[in-house]
């Protein structure tokens, strides 16, 4: 690092202050790719916090991105509630069967204690190991499933919508339990060394529910929950649209909105001006087949649309880069940010 080169932490904080750092910060949100560092299965990889921590450090050194991402996979939270995950050889794990089979079960549902859950302890250990080895120069991004999104795994999508529309009292009971869990889980990650929390809230996206329903449900949940998280948050719609509700999302107290490739990045940046910073929105699905020139073109376009004046972090649009994205594409993203992302200082 040259004497005038910012650390990743300084670069990100400067951008989030709506100022221009030395270059555009970029996050490669890598999860399953770490298994390739050790030539092991994805299931074995996520069973060993030491391996995940070391892979995060290796991958950051390889690609030069501006964060560590100890997040494992979404259904790990379901495991903590007593559910199961389904593992694949070449993709992120998915949730098994729902744990709530009848809405009447909600009344007796108890959240797991984060500090007594072997599943969640793996992520806390991973986070603390990264923090111990890496120090304060690079942000560590923790992750929670929002209380409003978690029921897609607890109940299943179809039945969850029945709960929202037809059983408002039971819906509120479930939100109360989930909110307590989410707050404890987020704050435990911060205590273990995470710099900020990514609040995954895809059900709130206008792709999934109408804005008027969001304002009665997910918005209120987010506002209550985020206010109790003891650190900065970024709200992620996991590829879903956010433009119709950006003003509402800003009111939840979150610092960053992670936007979809389905929306124009320049428009999102303009609407967020003075309210939130923006993260996104490279297409993680299409990047599996990008050539070097296509990668450079997409990175250049995103930077030209959103980087002026700071307030922008380049990343993918889903919050998890697919396992099958080649290393050459990731290297090309890094090289393209270096080529096109330098601010004039």
VENCOR-V258659 format. One record per run of one state. SS is the DSSP state (H for helix, E for strand, - for the rest). FROM is the first residue (numbers start at 1). TO is the last residue. If there is no record, write none. Layout:
ss->(SS SS)
from->(FROM FROM)
to->(TO TO)
This chain:
ss->(- H - E - E - H - H - H - E - H - E - E - H - H - H - E - H - H - H - E - H - H - H - E - H - E - H - E - H - H - E - H - E -)
from->(1 8 17 23 24 25 27 34 39 42 47 49 64 67 69 75 81 85 87 94 96 103 109 114 117 118 135 139 146 147 155 157 167 168 192 196 201 202 205 211 217 218 227 233 237 243 252 256 259 265 273 277 283 286 290 292 307 312 317 327 341 342 343)
to->(7 16 22 23 24 26 33 38 41 46 48 63 66 68 74 80 84 86 93 95 102 108 113 116 117 134 138 145 146 154 156 166 167 191 195 200 201 204 210 216 217 226 232 236 242 251 255 258 264 272 276 282 285 289 291 306 311 316 326 340 341 342 345)
